[in-house]
Structures are given as structure tokens and as C-alpha cells.
Amino acid sequence: MGDSPDTPIRRRSFIKYGGAASVVALAGCSAETDDDNGEDETVVIGSAHPLSGDFADTGTRMNNAINLAAMRKNDDGGIESLDGAEVEVIDEDTEGEQELGSEAANNLIDDGAHVLTGCFNSPVTNAAATAAEGSGVPFVISVAVDDAILGDSPRDYVYRPQPNATQMARDHVDTMPQVVRDLGEDVETAGLFYIDDDFGQSVSGALEDFLPDEGIEVVASEPIDFGGTADTQVTTFRDNDPDIVISTTYNASTQELISAMDNQDYRPPLLGGVANEAYNDASTLEAMGDTAEGTFMTNFALNPVDERADEIRNAFEDEFDQSFDANVAMSYVAAEVIIEAVEEAGSTDHEEINNTLSEITVEEHISAMPEITFDETGENENALGPLFQVQDLQDVVVFPEEFAASEPRL
Amino acid sequence: MQTWNGQATGEIAILIDGTTATANQISLPSPGIILQLIVFGLLLGAIYGLVALGLTMIFGVMDVINFAHGAFMVVAMYVVWALSSATGLSPFLFIPLAVVVLFGLGVAVHLITIKPIMEAPQENQLIVTFGVLLILVSSIELYFSPDPQNYDIDLGSIAVGGAFIPEGQLIAMIIAVVAVVGTWLFLKKTMLGRAIRGTADNRDGAQYVGINIQRIDYLTFGIGAALAGLAGAAIPLFQTFDPFIGDAWLINAFVVVVLGGLGSFPGALLGGMVIGFVEVFGRFFLPGSFYQVVIFGIFILVLLILPQGLLGGGPSE
């Protein structure tokens, strides 16, 4: 006694178990995931930047820089170690809002990003980095200066090629006074002007700590709010008469500073800036005019003496008809680091890419700093903010000599 | 010698209840600097008053808190800027046009969004006007881009006794004073103005005596929007602007309106002056952004002690 193949029970069981087995087999064939073998045909970079809102102009150009890096790699044959896999960029708009940082990161991860990059605004970057860390997805910061992103809690999946706030302030304090003194002038007092957010507070706080090391007393420290004017702050500077006013603000606020100085017929002997995009933007420099001439500024930079950097700048301007400033350059560098890491890893698996990033040395990149390699906290061990000067209303690297395109002058 | 915000300090002895204590004394800046601060206080105060005018008008008559007020200001900025850039003519020529455009926009917004919910709870009106704000700002951002802009105008400053008066802010202050006087005269001397005042005093009573309340409502909203437009058109005379700048002015405008008295035009100017002086002197003498604590402290104090505001009442005040 037993079931014959033709009995209903055996047929139902056959259909049931056979169907289940088919589903499992089909699922195994169609769901080729990173964790299975890490060999996708496409390498997906997730880009989270402000594409609308206050910072959309900069964010859009940064996003385009990442797209350019991907395009150039694809034109070059794609990821060689993955049999020519193409690099694709997907993006999310953070609007420059902190509350959208983690949402943007999670959306990119859900959409299949193998690595993330972003976000320009430090609070947004912090939120996005937290989301990436929680999901175990590598995140290479394009631009964001706040120390706290990598300093507050240990991160295993987050990397920053650019110098952080402390490093930028340190670089400025190490170079600007020396350059000025070599030119025959001295700097004994400083006034600080900063945007009243994480970015401005972190850099100005670091400047307040380091300037006394160079014998420079901070005599005034004035914040500006978004959408505010700088009249009272400039009056404070007039009253305290610093040798240099160092600004850490965004475009509009820097213009307010210059405008208020013009209105009060006041200009300190020297102007400085740290991580101040206004002094790297040609149209803003033109709008600020002669008052901005001669400003000494520290920021990450495109390598002005590298031919490949120049080629990429021209390619960007031709492709997108947009200006290529320091933020754009650093975004391109972040993409270069990501692409190099995937190339070396030979995999799109998150862990393998992350392991590669933690040990990578990127020698060929377009920024004005030595080879990029990350320490145990994810900061670039060789991060450098060279010293610029505004000369003939153009931003020109003047120090260190290996990256200088011109001599400093007073 | 210690310094605090760059001001030289010295220790002095104070006798308190028989106990000697020491305190840091902040020395005053030079008379020229004090005069400069007074000038900026007056200028900023007048501009705050101008910004608050339209807000207090709408609330005084209609009991509507218009969150789109800042967005109306921004629309006016872009109207003037776009026309001036397109024609190459002075932006001053287009300020009156912007006021007219904003009047029309205000009437339209009222008829489409406010009128249907006049009897609804106030939170509905808040949400609706907030929605209008989002629509206007997003539209401007999409059409004009989010980049900061300037009027193509070269205004300098006038030196007076060691202080500087930026011409752009001086013109904005003159506009503010003219707007306050003009609006006060309108409300006092014209039939429509009296009808608006009557409606603000007693809405039901106004209706009983034959005043067309619905017409008063949309005209009031239009006038309030026009005043916002006047403020918005004036601000770029001294400041860069972008689609989002309305928010920064709106927050302090609410404080000014409450401080001066809801519905009071002279109150708006007086409230603006108080806030302007607190901001300027607070920024100079207090660390960081502590002046904002003082501003909102005053706001809370006024609400507790004098809830009707310094010159509170209605547009009849």
C-alpha cells in the first residue's frame, strides 16, 4: 500500500514542493547581491548633496564633479578589476537640511549604492555618515569640515580626504603669519568673523586655540546669522582694530562683510579666510572688488601645477558650463578615491571596499596635497590646506612652494 | 589686563551688603563708535518696523497670522531685480510696480486660500499661509536659482561725525517712515480706511452698519501684502538676497508686531526701534549670539506684563 504517482495527495505534494523549489532556484538566479559575490556589472556611487535650497549652486556642481569622475572612468574602460564594470552615480537632494541627511543616505543605500559620498554641509554630513555607518556602507566625505563628524564617536566606514576644521585652522595659523612676516609686515592681533553654525563655530574655535601659539591675540570674535548683515560686526572690528580679519563664512555672508567694510570706509591691514568658498569663486571675487584683493585664505585646492588637474577643470567647464572651484575639486577627489578603492578591491562588496579604503594610498589625484591615506579615525593623514592669495581678483595658491602658482605679495 | 570681546577690562571693588566683591568693568568704546551704533540701531529699527507693518495690518483686521509675509517680501525683491536686470533701468523705478504686483498677489492669495477658511480654526490659517510660503519660495528658487543676488546699484555711505550712514539703509528708513505716515493717514482720513478700522474694532458691528466685510478682508490682505512688498523691495538696497531670506526677517517681524501691539502702526515702528537697538547694541557688547536671548526675553516679558503690546489696540491706534 502506498501512494501511486497518480494519487491526488502525491500530485499536490509534488506541485507544492516542486513549486517551492523552483521559486528558491529562481530567486537564487535573479538576486545577485553584493554579499553573494561582489561582482556587479555596475559600480554605484551614491551622491548626497544639496541640489536645491541655499546651497544648491555649490551642491549641484559638486554632484556634477562626481558624475564627471565616473564618466571619465567609463570612457577609460570602466573598472578593470571588475571586467570593465561601469561606474554609475545616483543622487539624492539633501536640500542642505540636517534632517534630510540620514534619509538621503538610506535612500541611496536602498537604491543599491555600493559607496556613498557627500554632503557639503557639516550637520548633514554627520547625519548621513551616521546612517552609512549603521548600514555598514563605506562613505567618503566630499566636503565637510566639522571635526565632530569623525571625532565625536569612532567610525569604521567613514573617510575624509579633505582637511578638517582643526587642520584647516592649523594650516592657516602655521602659514599665514609666516608668509606675512617674510614680506616684512607683522600680525599681532586678529578678528574672527564666522557663520553661526557648526562649520563656522568649529573653524573659529580652532583658530582661537591656535592663533596665540603664533603670538597673535584674538581681539574680537563675531558671528553672523544666515540672512544677516555685518554692520555691527564691522563696527566692532573698527573699535578693536585687529591686524587681520579672518572670515569663515559662506558666499553671501562674506559679501556682507565686504559691503559693510566699504560702507564704513574700513579695511584692516590684512584680510584672511579659512574654508571660505567666497574667496575661491571668481564671480564673487569680482562682486567684492578691490576690497578683497590681497586676502590670504586657506582651503583645500585643485593642484595648480598639475597638468591633469587643469585638464579635468577644463573638461568640467566644457561639460557643464559651470565654474570649477575648490569644493568641486574636492568632490572630484572623493570620487577618485572611491573609484580607486573599488579598482583595488576588485569587488563591490561593502566590506571589501571598506577594508581597501582603510589601507589605500591614492597618489594620483587632483588636489594640492600629498598622497591620500587614511588613519584609524578615517581622516586623511596627509590632508593639507594650502595658502591662497587673492591676486588680481583671482585665487592663487602661494604656499607651500610645491603647489604654489605665484609668489605672495602685499 | 583682561579683555572680553576686545574691550579692556579692569577690576573694581563693589560693596554689597557689607561684603566687598570684585567685578569686571567694561570700558565704553569711543564716542564715534557709540554714534555709529546709534545710527545702525535707528536704521535697523526702521527697517524692522517697515517689515512688520503689513503683518500687523493683516492680523489687526483679520486675525490672520500670515506666515507667507516673508515670501511676499521675497517676491517683491525678485520683481524689482528681474525688471531692473532686464531693462537696465534703476531698481528705484520698479519699487512702486512691485508694490502694485504684491497688492494683486495678496488679493489673489486671500481669495483663493484664506477666504474659504476664514471661519476655520486659526491653526488651519497658519498651515495654509505656510503652504503659500513654500509654494512661493520654491517657485522663485526654481525659476531664478538659489544664488544670492544684488540690485545693480552703487550706493555708498555718508560720513557724519565719525559715523557712517549707508545710503541704502537710509533710503529704506525713509521709505519706512513714509509708509507708516502714509498708512496712518489712509486709515484716518479715507472712507476705506475708516471702514478697515471699524472692521478691526468690531467685525460684526461693521457688518451691521453695511460695511462689506469680505471686500474689507481682501483689500486688507492686499494692502498688507503690498506693505510686505515695499519692505522686500527696499531690503536689497543694502543687502544681498536669495529665495530664503524672508524667513530671517519674518522671525523678528513677529517679535516686533507683538512688542509694538497687534494692529498698531506706530507700535510696529516703535517695536522695530526697540528690537533694532537691542540687536545692534547686544551684538556689540554681548558675546556671540546672546543678543537673541535678550530679544526673546523682551518678547516674553512683554507678553506677560503688557500682552496688548507697547501701543496695542487696532489699526485705529
Interface residues (C-beta under 8 A of the other chain):
Chain A: S52 G53 D54 F55 A56 D57 G191 D196 V219 A220 S221 E222 P223 D225 F226 G227 G228 T229 D231 T232 Q233 T235 T236 R238 D239 N240 N251 A252 Q255 E256 S259 D262 N263 Q264 D265 A287
Chain B: T3 N5 G6 P29 S30 I33 Q36 L37 F40 L44 E141 S145 P146 D147 P148 N150 G156 S157 A159 F164 P166 F238 Q239 T240 D242 F244 I245 D247 A248 W249 E279 V280 R283 F284 G288 S289
